Structure formats: C-alpha cells, structure tokens
Amino acid sequence: MNGTSVRHRVGPESRHYAWDNSLKPCLRVASGDIVQFDAQDCSGGQITTSSTAADILSFDMATIDPVFGPVYVEGAEPGDALHVTVLEARTADWGWTANIPGFGLLADEFTAPALIICRLGSDTRASAEFLPRVHVPLRPFPGIMGVAPAAPGEHAVVPPRATGGNLDARDLVAGSTLVLPVEVPGALFSCGDGHAAQGDGELCGTAIETAMTIVVRLDVVKGTAPRWPRFVTPGPLRPQVDAAGYEATMGIATELEEAARAAAREMVDHLAATRGLSRPDAYLLCSVCADLHVSQIVDEPNVSVSLYVPRGIFA
C-alpha cells in the first residue's frame, strides 16, 4: 500500500443480485485506491437474532447473496488483471448457520430446516461457541469477490465463474490477494457474503454467515489476466487449530462428489456417536470448520476424499 492511496466507501444501498456488465457503477476509483464495502449478510437481512428454524421455510432464495458495487477501476481493460488485496474483514457481533432444505452436499438426507445463531464478539481472532462445549475459530473473509463477465445480460451470483464471484475460498482472509481476469472496461468489481468461519467445502451450503465490513485495495496490472482466479495467502493457514491434530473420515467412489458425500456422511455419524451431537448439529458443524481434501484422483477407477475436523474445537 502506498501513502497516496485514496479511501472510498460503498454502502448497502448498492446491493444487486446478478453479475451484469450493463450495471451503472456506484463508484469510480483509481488503481491503488482503497474501498470499504458495508455488506449485508447473505440473507440480505432475512435472518435476525430472533429467527428460528421455521423461518428458513419462508426464505426468499431470489434475494440471497446480494453483492455490493459495482466499482469501476480506472485503467482496467480486458486482458488486464485486477489484484484485490483484502485489508480488513470485520464481522458483525453475531452470525448464523442454516440447513436450507434442498441445498447442500447431503440435501437428500437432511430435509428439515435447521438454524444455529451464535455470538461472535468483537475480537476476530477469537473462537465462537457454535454449540455447547464446541468452539469454532473465527477466520473472517468475504465469500464473494468478482468482476463483471464480458457476456451480456444477467448472470447468477451463486455459482462461481472465471471472473470470480461466489468462490467461498476460506483462505481469502485479511492479508490475502485475489487475482481476477478483467473482461470489461473498468472491471466492475463487487463483493459480499461475509463469513466469520467456514470449512473447505461448506458442506451444508452455509458458513457462519454475517454482515461484514470488507476493506480492499484494487490494483490493475496490465496485460496479465489469468485464465481462472488465483490468490496468495499471508501466512500459515490453520495456526488456531493445527496443534491439537485432526480426526478424518474417508469416502471412496468412482465419482468425486459421491466420494465427498461418503466422507461427509461418515463424519456426521462419527461425531454423533463420539461427541454426543445430533446429526443435524454435526452436519452444520462440519460446514463451518471441517475441510474436504481430495486425497487421490489418479488411482482409477476410484477417487478418495477425506474430511478433516480439528480436534481442538472440542472442550
């Protein structure tokens, strides 16, 4: 960051629900400027601290995952790269995790709505009590960061794409830099979907969702557009939990998704049997702190997937 960087603010009134290169920018900035986004949670305010699982049944899926922007970056042209450096990711003082019927890796098995609301506090380095005697370390990051695609029209926010979007990459925390390919003049950057904590895979489809103040620096690097998003992390990835080790279950199948489902199912059953959790609670816990890993993808005809749960979360 240089000393001449200008700071701007984007408020919640800039929310939109699709990537669209015809949207009017809410802000124009120079390369190297800093932008603060005051982003609502992924429900757009539909979930409150007084919500119950029954409220999930009236969830308006058409207005989930609002993004905020777009921001026009001067000098950005197709073929360039936009470097998005996350400077801050500050959560609200509470967050939520839900099982939304019909959504998630094990949607056919977990058909009832479920909701956990937890207090986050003000120290983003701390852990949150997700369940009694289960404390999940908080690593806040924006789940969605992206630029407008060249293809005309509206493009759904939920699936990620080459220009970024709903990446849900849990290591895009403060200090990380995301590199995106620019496809339209000005890049038209937007972001949102604050996560206080998430496991790799986000099994049930939600992390610890929260409103978030997201502060980024936007730098244009000419003529270096990657084919797909890439990022650089600022240091060790799991310092809060690595020391106590992990419990892992495996799934083996001919298809990657089915192997992931098997590993997840095994872990849910394992936690229910050994930690006294209900299966729905175990499923939601895995979504916010368990990590799916592809153990091998070359030993045909089967692939192997492992799901890691940090032992240090249990009191």
C-alpha positions as CSV (number, residue, x, y, z in Angstrom):
1,M,0.0,0.0,0.0
2,N,1.4,3.4,-0.8
3,G,0.8,6.5,1.2
4,T,-1.2,8.2,-1.5
5,S,-4.0,5.6,-1.7
6,V,-7.5,7.2,-1.5
7,R,-10.2,5.5,0.6
8,H,-13.8,5.3,-0.6
9,R,-17.0,3.7,0.8
10,V,-19.7,1.6,-0.7
11,G,-22.9,1.3,1.3
12,P,-25.6,-1.4,1.4
13,E,-27.8,0.6,-0.9
14,S,-25.6,-0.5,-3.8
15,R,-26.7,-4.2,-3.5
16,H,-27.5,-6.1,-6.6
17,Y,-28.3,-9.8,-7.3
18,A,-26.5,-10.6,-10.6
19,W,-23.3,-10.0,-12.5
20,D,-24.2,-7.7,-15.3
21,N,-21.8,-5.5,-17.3
22,S,-24.6,-3.0,-18.0
23,L,-25.0,-2.0,-14.4
24,K,-24.1,1.6,-13.6
25,P,-21.0,1.8,-11.4
26,C,-21.8,3.1,-7.9
27,L,-18.2,4.4,-7.7
28,R,-15.2,5.2,-9.9
29,V,-11.7,4.7,-8.3
30,A,-8.1,4.9,-9.4
31,S,-5.9,1.8,-9.4
32,G,-4.4,1.5,-6.0
33,D,-7.3,3.1,-4.2
34,I,-8.9,1.5,-1.1
35,V,-12.6,0.8,-0.9
36,Q,-14.7,-0.1,2.1
37,F,-17.8,-2.2,1.5
38,D,-20.5,-2.3,4.2
39,A,-22.1,-5.6,3.2
40,Q,-25.3,-7.3,4.5
41,D,-25.2,-11.0,5.3
42,C,-26.1,-13.5,2.5
43,S,-29.7,-13.5,3.6
44,G,-30.0,-9.8,2.9
45,G,-31.3,-9.3,6.4
46,Q,-33.9,-12.1,6.3
47,I,-32.3,-13.8,9.2
48,T,-32.2,-12.0,12.6
49,T,-31.1,-12.8,16.1
50,S,-34.7,-13.8,16.9
51,S,-35.2,-16.1,13.8
52,T,-36.0,-19.8,14.3
53,A,-35.6,-22.8,12.1
54,A,-39.2,-22.4,10.9
55,D,-38.2,-19.1,9.3
56,I,-36.0,-20.9,6.9
57,L,-39.1,-22.3,5.2
58,S,-40.1,-18.8,4.1
59,F,-36.6,-17.9,2.9
60,D,-36.7,-15.9,-0.3
61,M,-34.0,-17.6,-2.4
62,A,-34.3,-15.0,-5.1
63,T,-32.7,-12.4,-2.9
64,I,-29.9,-14.4,-1.3
65,D,-26.2,-13.5,-1.8
66,P,-26.6,-9.8,-2.5
67,V,-23.3,-8.2,-3.7
68,F,-22.3,-4.6,-3.3
69,G,-20.9,-2.3,-6.1
70,P,-20.0,-2.4,-8.8
71,V,-16.9,-0.3,-8.6
72,Y,-15.3,1.0,-11.8
73,V,-11.4,0.9,-11.6
74,E,-9.9,3.4,-14.0
75,G,-7.5,2.0,-16.5
76,A,-8.7,-1.6,-16.2
77,E,-9.2,-3.1,-19.7
78,P,-9.9,-6.7,-21.0
79,G,-6.7,-8.7,-20.7
80,D,-5.6,-7.0,-17.5
81,A,-5.6,-8.5,-14.1
82,L,-7.3,-6.9,-11.1
83,H,-5.4,-7.6,-7.8
84,V,-7.8,-7.5,-4.9
85,T,-6.0,-7.3,-1.6
86,V,-8.2,-7.8,1.5
87,L,-7.1,-5.4,4.1
88,E,-9.9,-5.9,6.6
89,A,-12.8,-8.3,7.1
90,R,-14.8,-7.2,10.2
91,T,-17.8,-9.2,11.2
92,A,-21.0,-8.1,13.0
93,D,-21.3,-9.3,16.6
94,W,-23.4,-12.4,15.6
95,G,-23.8,-14.8,12.8
96,W,-25.9,-17.8,11.7
97,T,-25.6,-21.2,10.0
98,A,-28.6,-23.0,8.5
99,N,-29.7,-26.1,6.7
100,I,-31.9,-25.0,3.9
101,P,-34.0,-27.8,2.6
102,G,-32.9,-28.9,-0.9
103,F,-29.5,-27.2,-0.6
104,G,-26.2,-28.7,0.4
105,L,-24.0,-31.8,-0.1
106,L,-26.3,-34.1,1.8
107,A,-29.6,-32.4,0.9
108,D,-31.3,-35.7,0.3
109,E,-30.6,-36.8,3.9
110,F,-31.1,-33.6,5.8
111,T,-34.6,-32.4,4.6
112,A,-35.7,-30.4,7.7
113,P,-34.7,-26.8,8.2
114,A,-32.1,-26.1,11.0
115,L,-30.7,-22.9,12.3
116,I,-27.8,-22.0,14.7
117,I,-27.3,-18.4,15.8
118,C,-24.0,-17.7,17.6
119,R,-22.4,-14.6,19.1
120,L,-19.1,-13.6,17.5
121,G,-17.9,-10.8,19.8
122,S,-15.6,-8.1,18.6
123,D,-12.2,-10.0,18.6
124,T,-12.0,-11.6,15.1
125,R,-9.0,-13.7,16.4
126,A,-11.2,-15.5,19.0
127,S,-13.5,-18.5,18.8
128,A,-17.2,-18.6,18.9
129,E,-19.3,-21.1,20.9
130,F,-21.1,-22.7,18.0
131,L,-22.6,-25.5,20.1
132,P,-22.3,-26.2,23.8
133,R,-18.6,-27.0,24.5
134,V,-17.8,-26.7,20.8
135,H,-15.8,-23.5,19.9
136,V,-15.1,-22.7,16.3
137,P,-12.1,-20.4,15.5
138,L,-13.1,-17.3,13.6
139,R,-11.3,-16.5,10.3
140,P,-13.4,-13.9,8.6
141,F,-13.4,-13.5,4.9
142,P,-15.8,-12.3,2.0
143,G,-17.3,-15.3,0.3
144,I,-18.0,-13.4,-2.9
145,M,-15.5,-11.2,-4.8
146,G,-15.7,-10.8,-8.5
147,V,-15.8,-8.7,-11.7
148,A,-18.4,-8.5,-14.4
149,P,-18.1,-11.1,-17.2
150,A,-17.9,-10.0,-20.9
151,A,-21.1,-11.9,-21.8
152,P,-24.1,-9.6,-21.9
153,G,-27.1,-9.9,-19.6
154,E,-27.6,-11.0,-16.0
155,H,-25.5,-13.9,-14.6
156,A,-26.5,-15.6,-11.3
157,V,-24.4,-14.8,-8.3
158,V,-24.5,-18.2,-6.6
159,P,-22.2,-20.3,-8.9
160,P,-18.6,-19.1,-9.2
161,R,-17.1,-18.5,-12.6
162,A,-13.8,-17.5,-14.3
163,T,-14.3,-13.9,-13.2
164,G,-14.6,-14.8,-9.6
165,G,-17.9,-14.4,-7.7
166,N,-19.1,-16.9,-5.1
167,L,-15.7,-18.5,-4.6
168,D,-16.2,-19.4,-0.9
169,A,-12.4,-19.8,-0.6
170,R,-11.9,-19.7,3.2
171,D,-8.3,-18.5,3.0
172,L,-9.1,-15.1,1.4
173,V,-8.7,-13.5,4.8
174,A,-7.1,-10.1,5.6
175,G,-3.7,-10.0,4.0
176,S,-4.6,-12.3,1.1
177,T,-4.6,-11.1,-2.5
178,L,-7.1,-12.4,-5.1
179,V,-6.2,-12.0,-8.8
180,L,-9.1,-11.8,-11.3
181,P,-9.2,-11.6,-15.1
182,V,-10.7,-8.3,-16.3
183,E,-13.2,-8.8,-19.1
184,V,-14.9,-5.4,-19.4
185,P,-13.6,-1.8,-19.1
186,G,-13.3,-0.7,-15.5
187,A,-13.5,-4.4,-14.3
188,L,-16.8,-3.6,-12.4
189,F,-15.8,-5.2,-9.0
190,S,-18.4,-6.2,-6.4
191,C,-18.2,-8.3,-3.2
192,G,-20.3,-9.5,-0.3
193,D,-21.3,-12.7,1.5
194,G,-19.4,-12.3,4.8
195,H,-18.2,-15.5,6.5
196,A,-16.9,-15.5,10.1
197,A,-15.8,-19.1,9.7
198,Q,-16.1,-21.8,7.1
199,G,-14.8,-25.3,6.4
200,D,-13.4,-26.2,2.9
201,G,-16.4,-27.5,1.1
202,E,-19.1,-25.5,3.0
203,L,-21.0,-28.8,3.3
204,C,-24.5,-27.7,4.2
205,G,-24.3,-24.6,1.9
206,T,-23.8,-22.0,4.7
207,A,-20.9,-20.9,6.7
208,I,-21.2,-18.7,9.8
209,E,-22.9,-16.1,7.8
210,T,-22.6,-12.5,9.0
211,A,-22.8,-8.8,7.9
212,M,-19.3,-7.6,7.2
213,T,-17.2,-4.5,6.6
214,I,-14.9,-5.5,3.8
215,V,-11.9,-3.3,3.0
216,V,-9.9,-4.0,-0.1
217,R,-7.2,-2.3,-2.3
218,L,-7.8,-2.6,-6.0
219,D,-4.7,-2.6,-8.3
220,V,-4.7,-3.0,-12.1
221,V,-1.8,-5.0,-13.5
222,K,-1.7,-4.5,-17.3
223,G,-1.8,-7.5,-19.6
224,T,-1.6,-10.2,-17.0
225,A,-5.1,-11.7,-16.8
226,P,-5.2,-15.2,-15.5
227,R,-7.5,-17.8,-17.1
228,W,-9.0,-18.5,-13.7
229,P,-8.9,-16.8,-10.3
230,R,-5.8,-17.3,-8.2
231,F,-4.7,-16.0,-4.8
232,V,-1.8,-15.6,-2.4
233,T,-2.2,-16.1,1.3
234,P,-0.4,-14.0,4.0
235,G,1.0,-16.9,6.1
236,P,0.1,-20.2,7.9
237,L,-3.4,-21.4,7.1
238,R,-4.6,-23.2,10.3
239,P,-2.5,-21.8,13.3
240,Q,-5.5,-21.7,15.6
241,V,-6.2,-25.5,15.4
242,D,-3.3,-27.4,13.9
243,A,-1.6,-28.1,17.2
244,A,-4.3,-30.5,18.5
245,G,-4.5,-32.6,15.4
246,Y,-7.5,-33.7,13.4
247,E,-10.0,-36.5,13.1
248,A,-10.6,-37.5,9.5
249,T,-13.1,-39.8,7.7
250,M,-12.7,-41.0,4.1
251,G,-15.1,-41.6,1.2
252,I,-14.1,-43.7,-1.8
253,A,-16.2,-43.9,-5.0
254,T,-15.8,-43.6,-8.8
255,E,-17.1,-40.0,-8.8
256,L,-15.6,-37.2,-6.8
257,E,-18.9,-35.8,-5.5
258,E,-20.1,-39.2,-4.3
259,A,-16.8,-39.8,-2.5
260,A,-17.2,-36.4,-0.8
261,R,-20.7,-37.3,0.2
262,A,-19.5,-40.6,1.7
263,A,-16.7,-38.8,3.7
264,A,-19.2,-36.3,5.0
265,R,-21.8,-38.9,5.9
266,E,-19.1,-40.9,7.8
267,M,-18.0,-37.8,9.8
268,V,-21.6,-36.8,10.7
269,D,-22.2,-40.3,12.0
270,H,-18.8,-40.3,13.8
271,L,-19.4,-37.0,15.6
272,A,-22.9,-38.1,16.6
273,A,-21.5,-41.3,18.0
274,T,-18.4,-40.0,19.8
275,R,-19.3,-36.4,20.6
276,G,-22.9,-36.7,21.6
277,L,-24.1,-34.3,18.8
278,S,-27.4,-34.7,16.9
279,R,-26.8,-35.5,13.3
280,P,-28.2,-32.1,12.1
281,D,-25.8,-30.3,14.5
282,A,-22.9,-32.4,13.4
283,Y,-23.7,-31.6,9.7
284,L,-23.8,-27.8,10.4
285,L,-20.6,-28.0,12.4
286,C,-18.8,-29.7,9.5
287,S,-19.9,-26.9,7.2
288,V,-18.2,-24.2,9.3
289,C,-15.0,-26.0,10.4
290,A,-14.4,-29.3,8.6
291,D,-12.2,-29.4,5.5
292,L,-12.7,-31.6,2.4
293,H,-9.5,-32.8,0.8
294,V,-9.0,-34.7,-2.4
295,S,-6.6,-37.4,-1.2
296,Q,-6.1,-39.0,-4.6
297,I,-7.7,-38.7,-8.0
298,V,-5.4,-40.9,-10.1
299,D,-6.0,-44.5,-8.9
300,E,-8.7,-45.4,-11.3
301,P,-11.5,-46.3,-11.2
302,N,-11.8,-44.9,-7.7
303,V,-11.1,-41.4,-6.1
304,S,-10.6,-40.8,-2.4
305,V,-11.8,-37.8,-0.5
306,S,-11.0,-37.1,3.2
307,L,-12.9,-34.8,5.6
308,Y,-10.8,-33.3,8.4
309,V,-12.3,-32.0,11.7
310,P,-9.9,-30.1,14.1
311,R,-9.8,-31.8,17.5
312,G,-9.1,-28.5,19.2
313,I,-12.6,-27.2,18.8
314,F,-14.0,-29.6,21.4
315,A,-13.8,-28.6,25.1
